Amino acid sequence: MIKMVKKRQKIVVIGGGTGTFTILSGLKKYPQFELSAIVSMMDSGGSNRVIRDEFGLLPTSDIRQVMVALASHNSDRILRKLFTYRYTKGVGISGMTFGNLFMAALSDIYKGDQKKAIEETCKILNVSGNIIPVTFDKTNLVATYSNGKKISGEHNIDEPEQSQGEYKITNLEVEPKAKANKDAVSAIKDADYVILGPGDFYTSTLSNVVVDHISSALRKTQAKLIFIVNLMTKFGETNDFKAMDFIHEIKKYIDRVPDIVVMDNSGSFPEKIIKKYRTENAKPVEDDLSSNDPILKGITIIRKSLVSDKVYNKPTSDVLNRSLIRHDSIKLARVILECCGH
């Protein structure tokens, strides 16, 4: 009797940062999935500014986070901790992460070949999955706002000046034009499911989509497109966004709406956390998804409690703004299992 081996489903997660780390951390526990992560390469804040400006390399923070998320449980626990360790002392080194410096050193050893450095680091961490930089071209994210002003640089868009952050982003692009990594295009083409979000909507999610050939690949792929709606709005990016605003922006940049939309329905968050978000001009994303809306015709909407019980405590050496309320990796993974028919 010949035993049939069931083919693993191919899931591609597109994004970068904490949101992508969270979803991959949960999904990697399920061997029925072959995971790939397409990661943004436009970060320009914090230690990435040093990596770009002083080392002349592409930013590595999002790549590093994905590596740690996909690192095998059998890999050395101390190694995983080292790659997330952030220095708190030292002139010029405070705020930097060990993982970013390690990959910068490895790139230097391989004569500037970051692709090789990423591959070798994945071996060291025993990564189970494919990590694919969306591009190897050096480029910057550029946002045009409703007041006509253009802002260049991921960090400047992510944390804008107070007066500028009140305006809506009307267009997102990269300058100079960047060519998509062919492995990213192939992964989207061959996927069974592609997941967008959660994460900073313009600077982590759509930053990948505006690279040449990525939006067309997403439009043409036979894969089911899953969108995970963010928990909170973000000042300067998604001011006052409701769930439908995210859907309309995806349609604008991909010319396709998601097949499945995943939305948290936890209800109210702790008041002390909401008060902290109010100081940042942020609030919970309102669920205005309606099955009567023509744009949602045929779309599956999944509403579940998806919030983590843990509140993030930022290290004192980290100068960037971070999300306090985050998705729970296990809860997200269970929803994706449901989406994939398990």
PEQUI-V301254 format. One record per backbone hydrogen bond with DSSP energy under -0.5 kcal/mol. CO is the residue of the C=O (numbers start at 1). NH is the residue of the N-H. If there is no record, write none. Layout:
CO:NH, CO:NH
This chain:
1:3, 2:4, 4:6, 9:11, 9:34, 10:192, 10:193, 11:13, 11:36, 12:14, 12:195, 13:15, 13:38, 14:197, 15:40, 16:20, 17:21, 18:22, 19:23, 20:24, 21:25, 22:26, 23:27, 24:28, 26:29, 27:30, 29:31, 30:33, 32:9, 33:35, 34:11, 35:130, 36:13, 37:39, 37:132, 38:15, 39:134, 42:154, 45:48, 46:49, 46:50, 47:51, 48:52, 49:53, 50:54, 50:55, 51:57, 52:56, 60:64, 61:65, 62:66, 63:67, 64:68, 65:69, 66:70, 67:71, 70:128, 72:75, 76:80, 77:81, 78:82, 79:83, 80:84, 81:84, 81:85, 82:85, 85:98, 87:95, 90:93, 90:94, 93:96, 96:87, 97:101, 98:102, 99:103, 100:104, 101:105, 102:106, 103:107, 104:108, 105:109, 106:110, 107:112, 107:113, 108:111, 110:113, 112:114, 113:117, 114:118, 115:119, 116:120, 117:121, 118:122, 119:123, 120:124, 121:125, 122:127, 123:126, 125:72, 126:72, 127:129, 129:131, 130:37, 130:132, 131:133, 132:39, 134:181, 137:139, 140:175, 141:153, 142:173, 143:151, 144:170, 144:171, 145:148, 149:145, 151:143, 153:157, 154:158, 155:159, 157:160, 161:165, 162:166, 164:167, 165:236, 168:146, 168:170, 171:144, 173:142, 175:140, 178:212, 181:184, 181:185, 182:186, 183:187, 184:188, 185:189, 186:190, 187:191, 188:191, 192:224, 193:12, 194:196, 194:226, 195:14, 196:228, 200:204, 200:205, 201:206, 205:208, 205:209, 206:210, 208:211, 209:215, 211:214, 211:215, 212:180, 213:217, 214:218, 215:219, 216:220, 217:221, 224:194, 224:226, 225:259, 225:260, 226:196, 227:229, 227:262, 231:285, 234:237, 234:238, 238:241, 241:286, 242:245, 242:246, 243:246, 243:247, 244:248, 245:249, 246:250, 247:251, 248:252, 249:253, 250:254, 250:255, 251:255, 259:300, 260:227, 261:263, 261:302, 262:229, 263:304, 270:273, 270:274, 271:275, 272:276, 273:277, 274:278, 275:279, 276:280, 277:280, 277:282, 278:281, 280:235, 283:233, 286:243, 286:288, 290:293, 293:296, 294:297, 296:299, 299:301, 300:261, 300:302, 301:303, 302:263, 302:304, 304:265, 304:306, 306:328, 310:312, 312:314, 315:318, 317:319, 324:312, 324:326, 326:308, 327:329, 328:332, 329:333, 330:334, 331:335, 332:336, 333:337, 334:338, 335:339, 336:340, 337:342, 338:341
